[in-house]
Each structure stands twice: as structure tokens, then as C-alpha cells.
Amino acid sequence: MPLYSKISSSHGWGGIWKVTESYEDLYSMLDDSNGLHLNNLGKISSKKRQLEYIAVRVLLQYLIKGSTNIQYLSSGKPYLLNLKTNISISHTDGYVAILLSDTHVPGIDIEKNSQRVLKLKSRIVGPNECAQSSEEILLHWCAKETAFKILDRKGVDFINNFVVKNLYCSKVVKESSNDTFTLSYYFDEDKKGDLTVFYSACQDFILTYSFA
């Protein structure tokens, strides 16, 4: 299907793609005149990962003019070859998401709703945070993944380094919700601060993004 939804901000832009196409149909949408992507796809054994690879680059074609040659730092952080535009990428079952900015460092995370996240609560939600349902825990996880991508640091502890603030459980709903909240990060006196996190919740997934 075409672009699922767009993201628009004063700091950047992005979008979400819902992957319903076959491998062949999705690849046919991709500009691969030099065969770069076909060569890379040959190195990926998982069909699911192949679809995500193509979908990310098809979405990027919708969002930006120029190269879809995505490279990665040793930390795993993506960047666009020969372009100054900053990029953040996320994918979950059936969806991929991209956030771009020419002036800020973007971070985005999308996670499909699942009860399995309840088992991870002790690794995600700190004692001063409010999260009980799977959707609320997932929102904390997405927000902290978003911050992790922006800060690009090793050895991050989601409990001790990140705190979600001014977010009340009653604000999060399954069907439709869009709002912002604050995530504070603390590593030492020289590396601490706040991020404004934007979120969107629906029946299928929860999405968070931010800029620094």
C-alpha cells in the first residue's frame, strides 16, 4: 500500500509504511538501477528482514530526493551516504518508520502491540514511572528506545539512565491517542537533560519520536 501516514514537525519529517506487498511488488517500487540493493538483499537470509530492508528504502524514496544508500556506524546508528540529512529508522511486524532532520538528531521507535511486553516490565519501567497495561509499558519502551537512538551511547540502562515524566497512565488508549511527554536522561553531571517525546497510539502499534 502507499504511505500509511506522514510525520511533520518543525524540526523534521518522516513517515510510516504498512508492509502489505509481496517481495516482488515491493522491490518493483525500489529504484535499484545500480543493483546495490539486490546485492545487499542476497546477504539477508530472512524473508522478513528482506521485506523490511526494501520497505525502509521505498519509504525513504517517498520522503527524500536523492540517495537511498543507508550506511551504519559501528554502534549501529544509520546515516545517509553523501547527504547531511540525519535519519532514524525503526521497524516492527508489518510496519517500518523513518524520521529525518536537517538540523536535529532524530530518534524514532515503533512497536506492535503485544502482551509479551508485560514480562519485560522490570527491565523497562522504573519505580517512579507509571505503567501497568501492556500499552503503557510499551510506550515507556518506545520512548526509551527513541532516546537510546538519539544519544547513541554504550551501556545504557533503561531504568537508571532514563525516566519518563509527566505521563499519566489514563492518557494512553488503545484506539487513538496523540500527545507529548518528557523523558529525562542522566549519565553524569555533564551528560543530562530532557527530551520532548511525541507519541501516537493505535490498535496495531505505538510510535514515539523525538529530536535533539
N, C-alpha and C positions, 0 to 999 in steps of 0.2 A: 504494500500500500504506500501512498505518498507519505510525506512528513506527518507524523502523528500530532505533534504540537511544537510551537516555537517558544523560545525563551528570549525575552527582551529586557534589557537593563541599561541604565546609564553608563555602566562600567563594561558591558559586553553583550554578547548574544549567543544563542545556541538553539538546540532542538532535540527532540526525541523521535526516534524511528521505531515503529512497531513492525517486527520482522514476521511477515506472513508469506513472503515469497519463497519459491524454491531456490536452490543454489543457482540453477541456470538463469532464472529470471532476474535474480538479484545481481548476478555477475554481469548480465547484459546491460545493466544500468551504469556500470562502473567504467570510467574512462581508463583503459589499460592498454593504450597504444604501444607502449614500450615493453609490455609483458612483465613489468616489475611485480605486480600483484599476483599474477598467475604463478610466477616463480616462488613467491613467498607462500602462497596457498599450498604449494606442493610440499612444503616443510611442516604443514599442520595436519596431524593425523585425525583429529576430532572434527566431525562434520559440524557440530555445534559451534566450535571455535572458528571454523571456516566461514560460517554464516555471519558470525559476529564481526570477523575481520572485514568482510565485504560490506556489511551494513554500516559499520563505522565510517568507511571511506565513501560510500554512497551518500550518507548523511552529510559528510564534510563537503562534498560537491554541492549540496544544496545550500550550505551555509557560507561558503567562502569561494572566491575565484582564485585559482592558482593550484599549486602542488597539493596532492593528497599523499605525499610521501611523509609518513609519520615515522619518526625515529624515537629512540628511547635512551635516556641517561642510564648510568649504571644502577641508579636507585629504582629504575622502572618508570620514572616520570616521563611522559611523552612530550615531544616538541615537533614543530613543523620545519622540515628542512628548507633552508633558504627563505624563510618567512619570519618576520618579527612578531607575528600574532601568537599569543600564548594559548595553549589548549589543555583541556582536561577531558578525560574520557571515562565513561562507565557503561557497564552492560549487565543485564540480568536476564532471566529466562524470557525470551521473546521481545526484549527491548534493548536499544542502545541509546546513549545520551552523550552529547558533546556540549561543552561550554568554551567560548572563545573570548579573548580580550586583547586589545592592542595596548592597553595602558595598565592593566592589573594582572595579578596572578590568579587565575580562576581555579575553582575546585568544584566538582560535581559528583554525586553518587546517586544511583538508582537501584532499588532493591525490590524484588517482587514479594508481595505479602505472603507470609508463611508462618505457621505455628511453631516451626522448628527454632525460630529465634528465641523462644521462651527459655530454651536450655542454655542460651548464651548470656542471659541477663547478668550474671555475676561478673562477666568479663566486659560488659558494656556500660551498665548503669551504676553510677556511684551512689554513696549514702545520702547525698544532698540533692539528688535528682529525682524527678517524678516520672515513673514509667511502670505500668502494671500489665497492660494488654500487649499482645504481640505487635500491634501497630505502633504503640508508644515506644516500645523497646527498639523497634526497627527504625523509628525516627531518630532516636539517640544514636544508633549505629550509623545511619546515613550521615548525620551531622558530623560525627567524629571521623568518619572516613573522608568526608569533604575537607575537614581541617587537616587531616593527615596528608592529603594530596597537595594542599596549598603549602604547608610548612616543609614537607619533603625532608623529614628528619628520621634518623635511625633510632630504634629502641623506644618508640613511643608507647606509653601505657595509657589506654583509653580511660582508665579510672583515675589515675593520679595526674595526668597531664591535661585532661580536658574536662570541663564542667559545663553542662547545658544549663542556662539560666533563663529566668522569666518565661518558662514554658509550662503551662498547666495542662494536666492530662485531659481535662474536659475540652481543650481546644482541638484535639486530634480526633477526626472522624474518618470512618471508612470510605464513605461515598465521595465526598468533595470537601476539600479544605485547602486554603492557600493563606499563608501568613509568614511572619518572620519571628525569629527569636535570637538570643545572643549565646554564643559559645565562647567561653574564656579558656585560654590556653596558658600554661605555666610550665616552664622548664627551669629557669633560674631568673635572677633579678634582671638580667639583660635580655631575656627572651620570654616575654609575657605580653598578653594583650587580649583583645576581644575581636570576634568576627560576627558580623551580622549574617545569619543563615536564613535563606529563603527556602520555604518548603511547599510541596504540593503533594497532597494525599488523595488517592482514589482507590477504587476497589481492587485494582490489579497491583499497584505499586506505590511506593513512597519515594519521592525525589527531593534531594536537598542540593543547594548550590550556594557558593559564596565567592567573594573577591577580596584580595588583599593587595 
